Amino acid sequence: MVFGTTLRFPGQFFDKPDDSPLLDPSNYVHRLKSAMTSLIPTSPRVPTNRATHVNANLNTCTHVFIRRDTFRKPLQPPYDGPFKVLERNDKVFKLDVNGRHETLSIDRLKAAHFEPEVDGPITDHSDPAPTVSTTTSPSTTTKPVRITRSGRRVHWPKRPLHTTATCKFIMHPFLYLVSITRFFFNFSGL
């Protein structure tokens, strides 16, 4: 729409096609036949026996994991196992699954790797935790100073403060401010 022109309906935006030979209905069938005869069909793909990738560890492993092909709940592992391999074929393995012998396709299997067993006792080679020795003089008997994780020293007041104002402040700071404001300014609206 341009300013100063008359309004148009959507069908009026396009001009009427002129009578061209491409849109002539009597000529359309002839053009369609000639276009279809000029098409060259492509030959279908010849099926080939391509080798699929199979993990080399699957041929030598003693135990395998079995993939779950069902809907899994959150945090449920995708594989079960490990299970012992009893027999191997090109496409299927015979496994000992909880005392039963099951034959499963290699598509659902994944090789299980175990850490080598170590003979003898296991020793901890890590450094021992450093010990901090504090020197205290035997003549002074002071209470130990408490230090927070951030390194600040905690010291408590010498005498307990059990006044009404501090108890209110400890219980709820906003109520404490309201009661102090009422006391000093004598506001009845608060």
Contacts in CASP RR format, 6 or more apart in sequence:
PFRMAT RR
TARGET T0000
AUTHOR 0000-0000-0000
METHOD contacts of the structure
MODEL  1
MVFGTTLRFPGQFFDKPDDSPLLDPSNYVHRLKSAMTSLIPTSPRVPTNR
ATHVNANLNTCTHVFIRRDTFRKPLQPPYDGPFKVLERNDKVFKLDVNGR
HETLSIDRLKAAHFEPEVDGPITDHSDPAPTVSTTTSPSTTTKPVRITRS
GRRVHWPKRPLHTTATCKFIMHPFLYLVSITRFFFNFSGL
1 7 0 8 1.000
17 23 0 8 1.000
21 27 0 8 1.000
22 31 0 8 1.000
54 106 0 8 1.000
55 110 0 8 1.000
55 111 0 8 1.000
57 111 0 8 1.000
57 113 0 8 1.000
58 64 0 8 1.000
58 106 0 8 1.000
58 109 0 8 1.000
58 110 0 8 1.000
58 111 0 8 1.000
59 88 0 8 1.000
61 85 0 8 1.000
61 111 0 8 1.000
61 112 0 8 1.000
61 113 0 8 1.000
62 84 0 8 1.000
62 85 0 8 1.000
62 112 0 8 1.000
63 81 0 8 1.000
63 82 0 8 1.000
63 83 0 8 1.000
63 84 0 8 1.000
63 85 0 8 1.000
63 112 0 8 1.000
63 114 0 8 1.000
64 81 0 8 1.000
64 82 0 8 1.000
64 83 0 8 1.000
64 85 0 8 1.000
64 93 0 8 1.000
64 95 0 8 1.000
64 109 0 8 1.000
64 110 0 8 1.000
64 111 0 8 1.000
64 112 0 8 1.000
65 79 0 8 1.000
65 80 0 8 1.000
65 81 0 8 1.000
65 82 0 8 1.000
65 83 0 8 1.000
65 109 0 8 1.000
65 110 0 8 1.000
65 111 0 8 1.000
65 112 0 8 1.000
66 79 0 8 1.000
66 80 0 8 1.000
66 81 0 8 1.000
66 83 0 8 1.000
66 95 0 8 1.000
66 97 0 8 1.000
66 104 0 8 1.000
66 108 0 8 1.000
66 109 0 8 1.000
67 78 0 8 1.000
67 79 0 8 1.000
67 108 0 8 1.000
67 109 0 8 1.000
67 110 0 8 1.000
68 76 0 8 1.000
68 77 0 8 1.000
68 78 0 8 1.000
68 79 0 8 1.000
68 80 0 8 1.000
69 108 0 8 1.000
72 78 0 8 1.000
79 110 0 8 1.000
81 112 0 8 1.000
82 112 0 8 1.000
83 95 0 8 1.000
83 96 0 8 1.000
83 97 0 8 1.000
84 95 0 8 1.000
84 96 0 8 1.000
85 93 0 8 1.000
85 94 0 8 1.000
85 95 0 8 1.000
86 93 0 8 1.000
86 94 0 8 1.000
86 95 0 8 1.000
86 96 0 8 1.000
86 101 0 8 1.000
87 93 0 8 1.000
87 94 0 8 1.000
88 94 0 8 1.000
91 105 0 8 1.000
91 106 0 8 1.000
92 103 0 8 1.000
92 104 0 8 1.000
92 105 0 8 1.000
92 106 0 8 1.000
93 103 0 8 1.000
93 104 0 8 1.000
93 106 0 8 1.000
93 109 0 8 1.000
94 101 0 8 1.000
94 102 0 8 1.000
94 103 0 8 1.000
95 101 0 8 1.000
95 102 0 8 1.000
95 103 0 8 1.000
95 104 0 8 1.000
145 153 0 8 1.000
145 154 0 8 1.000
145 155 0 8 1.000
146 153 0 8 1.000
146 154 0 8 1.000
147 153 0 8 1.000
147 154 0 8 1.000
148 154 0 8 1.000
165 176 0 8 1.000
165 179 0 8 1.000
165 180 0 8 1.000
168 175 0 8 1.000
168 176 0 8 1.000
168 179 0 8 1.000
169 176 0 8 1.000
178 190 0 8 1.000
181 187 0 8 1.000
181 190 0 8 1.000
182 190 0 8 1.000
END
